[in-house]
Every structure is written in structure tokens, then in C-alpha cells.
Amino acid sequence: MSEIELDPQEVLADRPFTNLHHSMLDMQVMRYLVTTVCLTLEHATDPPAGRPVTLYQPGPEQWMLRRVLLNPERMMAPGSLTVVGFFGQRSPSADLGHAQRLDREMLDDLAAHDGLLCYVSIQLVTSNYANLVLFDSPEAKDRFGASPRHAAALSELLPGLYTSARIYNGALPHGVRCPDALQLHLVKYYDYRSIPVWRARRPLTVEEPAWANR
């Protein structure tokens, strides 16, 4: 099914997860995650070369926040970073065991992706999960998106784990040291309750988000 192009202010009453108020909250979460990455890097020693460092809060068994750091030096250097944000609305019938297996496989695969700088996950108060992924360039993001592991997650994990999802494309023009400068350019919507999956996309204003005055 092809993607539907939504107008900047369009409201879909039958798909409330597309409401722009959600995007306002999602941006706040992404800014918070960028801040946690910056603070972590400012107080951490350099990780061993060749493999990522994974930090859990409060611990690896029952974590609420997970930060996978792959290239701290590049993240702290001046310059723009490419951002992907994921916000999924979890299904009550989700197979969490299968999701956890795919998640572990994904973690083992992250270091193989050149230009992928960090992968941050958080459990929200709604029991939904959000991910923030930082890349050193749009090309690195595209390579990761075309990888077999990522394709497997899209086809196997998301439809069984979530009823719907929002995926953002954006940028940090001044890097992780300036989380408030986060820009969101595009949001893509997925409704996994529909067969075939319903897909839509909405451009977002870079300088002043469309939801700012709503």
C-alpha cells in the first residue's frame, strides 16, 4: 500500500496516533534522550575500540533507559547529526519474548554499521517504547535502513508488537550539545491493525513545528 501524504494540519479522527499533539510530546522525549547522551559522554571515559558500550538504568534486567554508544568522539564533535526517532504503541497481545530475541540480535549488529553513532531506548509511563538513533550523515541512516536486520525488524517485529507507530526523520544541526535545536523534518505513520498496513507521511516545519501554536 502506498503512503498517504497528509497536510501539515490535517487531523484523522479514526487514527488518533497521528494527532500533532503526540509529535509535540515526542519531540520533548527526543530532546531529553539527546540530553542524557550528552551528559553521559561528558562524564564517561572512552569506550573500548571496536565494540559498543551499553548502559542501562537502573539495571540490565529491568531497564527503563538504555544507551548504546558506538562513537562518542564523533558525537561530541561539532557538526550536524542525522536523527531518527521511533514511537510505537504496543499491542496488548504482543509476543514480548520474540521481541526481546530480535532486540538482542539487533544490539549485536549495531557496531557493523558505519556512521551509526548511538541507539537509545526508553520505556515511557504508558508502557510504550521510544527509540532515538543518531547517525553521522543521511547516507549512514539510509545504509542502516537498507540493512537485512532492519528490514527483518520492520517485517517481523513491528506488526506483532505494535498497533501503530510514528517514525521521525530530523537533524541536530549543532550536535548533542544543543538538544533544544533538534529539528524534525518528516513523520511517517504506520497502522498495523490494517491489512495491508496503512501508511502515511507528514512534512514538519523545520524552524517552527506545525504543532507549536496548537
C-alpha positions as CSV (number, residue, x, y, z in Angstrom):
1,M,0.0,0.0,0.0
2,S,1.4,3.4,-0.9
3,E,1.9,6.2,1.6
4,I,-0.7,8.8,2.0
5,E,0.5,12.4,2.1
6,L,-1.0,14.4,5.0
7,D,-1.3,18.1,5.1
8,P,0.7,19.9,7.9
9,Q,-2.5,20.5,10.0
10,E,-4.7,17.5,8.9
11,V,-6.5,15.6,11.6
12,L,-7.6,12.0,11.3
13,A,-10.2,11.2,13.9
14,D,-10.1,7.5,13.2
15,R,-6.3,7.3,13.7
16,P,-5.6,9.4,16.8
17,F,-2.0,8.3,17.0
18,T,-1.4,10.7,14.1
19,N,-2.5,13.8,16.1
20,L,0.1,16.5,16.1
21,H,-0.1,16.8,19.9
22,H,1.7,13.5,20.0
23,S,4.5,14.9,18.0
24,M,5.0,17.8,20.4
25,L,5.4,15.3,23.2
26,D,7.6,13.0,21.1
27,M,10.0,15.9,20.4
28,Q,10.3,16.6,24.2
29,V,11.2,12.9,24.7
30,M,13.8,13.0,22.0
31,R,15.3,16.2,23.4
32,Y,15.5,14.5,26.8
33,L,17.2,11.5,25.3
34,V,19.8,13.7,23.5
35,T,20.4,15.4,26.8
36,T,21.0,12.1,28.6
37,V,23.5,11.1,25.8
38,C,25.4,14.3,26.1
39,L,25.6,14.1,29.9
40,T,26.7,10.5,29.7
41,L,29.5,11.3,27.3
42,E,30.7,14.3,29.3
43,H,31.2,12.1,32.4
44,A,32.4,8.9,30.8
45,T,35.7,7.5,29.7
46,D,36.2,6.5,26.1
47,P,34.8,3.0,25.3
48,P,37.0,0.2,24.1
49,A,37.6,0.5,20.4
50,G,35.7,-1.8,18.1
51,R,32.7,-2.5,20.2
52,P,29.8,-0.5,21.6
53,V,29.2,0.3,25.3
54,T,25.7,-0.4,26.6
55,L,24.5,1.5,29.7
56,Y,21.3,0.5,31.5
57,Q,19.2,2.4,34.0
58,P,18.6,1.2,36.6
59,G,20.0,-2.2,35.5
60,P,20.2,-4.6,32.6
61,E,17.4,-6.9,33.7
62,Q,14.7,-4.3,34.3
63,W,15.8,-1.2,32.5
64,M,13.8,1.9,31.8
65,L,16.6,3.7,29.8
66,R,19.2,2.0,27.6
67,R,22.0,3.9,25.8
68,V,24.2,2.1,23.3
69,L,27.2,4.3,22.5
70,L,29.2,3.4,19.4
71,N,31.3,6.5,18.6
72,P,31.4,9.1,21.5
73,E,34.2,11.1,19.9
74,R,32.2,11.8,16.7
75,M,29.0,12.6,18.7
76,M,30.8,15.2,20.8
77,A,32.5,16.9,17.8
78,P,31.0,20.0,16.2
79,G,28.7,19.4,13.3
80,S,25.3,18.2,12.3
81,L,23.9,14.8,13.2
82,T,21.1,12.9,11.5
83,V,18.2,11.8,13.7
84,V,15.7,9.0,13.6
85,G,13.0,8.7,16.3
86,F,10.6,5.8,16.8
87,F,7.5,5.8,19.0
88,G,5.4,2.6,19.0
89,Q,2.0,2.0,20.5
90,R,2.3,-1.5,21.9
91,S,-0.3,-4.2,21.2
92,P,-1.9,-5.9,24.3
93,S,-1.3,-9.3,22.5
94,A,2.4,-8.6,21.8
95,D,4.9,-11.6,21.9
96,L,7.4,-9.9,24.2
97,G,9.7,-13.0,24.1
98,H,10.1,-12.8,20.3
99,A,10.6,-9.0,20.5
100,Q,13.4,-9.4,23.1
101,R,15.2,-12.0,21.0
102,L,15.2,-9.7,17.9
103,D,16.3,-6.9,20.1
104,R,19.3,-8.8,21.3
105,E,20.2,-9.7,17.8
106,M,19.9,-6.1,16.7
107,L,22.2,-4.9,19.5
108,D,24.9,-7.4,18.4
109,D,24.6,-6.0,14.9
110,L,24.9,-2.3,15.6
111,A,28.7,-2.0,15.6
112,A,28.8,-3.3,12.0
113,H,27.0,-0.1,10.7
114,D,29.5,2.6,9.7
115,G,28.2,6.0,10.7
116,L,25.7,4.8,13.4
117,L,26.7,6.7,16.5
118,C,24.3,5.7,19.2
119,Y,21.0,3.9,19.8
120,V,18.9,5.0,22.8
121,S,15.7,3.3,24.1
122,I,13.3,4.4,26.8
123,Q,10.2,2.9,28.4
124,L,7.5,5.5,28.7
125,V,5.0,5.8,31.5
126,T,2.4,4.4,29.1
127,S,4.5,1.1,28.8
128,N,5.2,2.1,25.2
129,Y,8.8,2.3,24.0
130,A,10.6,5.0,22.1
131,N,14.0,4.9,20.3
132,L,16.4,7.6,19.3
133,V,19.1,6.8,16.7
134,L,21.9,9.2,15.8
135,F,23.9,9.0,12.6
136,D,26.9,11.0,11.3
137,S,25.1,11.6,7.9
138,P,21.9,11.0,6.0
139,E,23.8,8.4,3.9
140,A,24.6,6.4,7.1
141,K,20.9,6.5,8.0
142,D,20.0,5.2,4.5
143,R,22.5,2.4,4.7
144,F,21.2,1.2,8.1
145,G,17.6,1.4,6.8
146,A,18.5,-0.9,3.9
147,S,20.2,-3.5,6.1
148,P,18.7,-7.0,6.3
149,R,18.4,-6.8,10.1
150,H,16.5,-3.6,9.9
151,A,14.2,-5.0,7.2
152,A,13.5,-8.0,9.4
153,A,12.6,-5.8,12.3
154,L,10.1,-3.9,10.2
155,S,8.5,-7.0,8.7
156,E,8.7,-9.4,11.8
157,L,8.8,-7.3,14.9
158,L,6.8,-4.2,14.5
159,P,3.5,-5.6,13.1
160,G,3.3,-8.2,16.0
161,L,4.5,-5.9,18.8
162,Y,2.7,-2.6,18.0
163,T,-0.7,-1.5,16.9
164,S,0.7,1.7,15.4
165,A,3.9,3.7,15.2
166,R,5.4,7.1,14.4
167,I,8.9,7.4,12.9
168,Y,10.6,10.7,12.6
169,N,13.4,12.0,10.4
170,G,15.3,15.0,11.6
171,A,18.6,16.6,12.5
172,L,20.7,18.0,15.3
173,P,22.4,20.9,13.5
174,H,24.8,21.6,16.4
175,G,25.2,18.1,17.7
176,V,24.2,16.6,21.1
177,R,25.4,19.6,23.0
178,C,22.4,21.6,21.8
179,P,19.3,19.3,22.2
180,D,16.9,22.2,22.0
181,A,18.0,22.8,18.4
182,L,16.5,19.4,17.4
183,Q,14.7,19.7,14.1
184,L,12.0,17.3,12.8
185,H,11.6,17.3,9.1
186,L,9.2,14.4,8.5
187,V,7.0,11.9,10.4
188,K,5.8,8.6,9.0
189,Y,2.8,6.8,10.4
190,Y,2.1,3.1,10.4
191,D,-1.2,1.4,11.4
192,Y,-0.6,-2.3,11.8
193,R,-4.2,-3.0,12.5
194,S,-5.0,-2.5,8.8
195,I,-4.3,-5.2,6.2
196,P,-2.3,-4.2,4.3
197,V,-0.6,-1.9,6.7
198,W,-1.8,1.7,6.5
199,R,1.0,4.2,5.8
200,A,1.1,7.9,5.8
201,R,3.7,10.7,5.9
202,R,3.5,14.3,7.0
203,P,6.2,17.1,6.4
204,L,7.1,19.0,9.5
205,T,8.2,22.6,9.6
206,V,11.9,22.9,10.4
207,E,12.0,26.3,12.0
208,E,8.7,26.3,13.8
209,P,6.9,23.0,14.1
210,A,3.3,22.9,12.9
211,W,2.0,22.0,16.3
212,A,3.8,24.8,18.2
213,N,0.8,27.1,18.3
214,R,-2.0,24.5,18.6
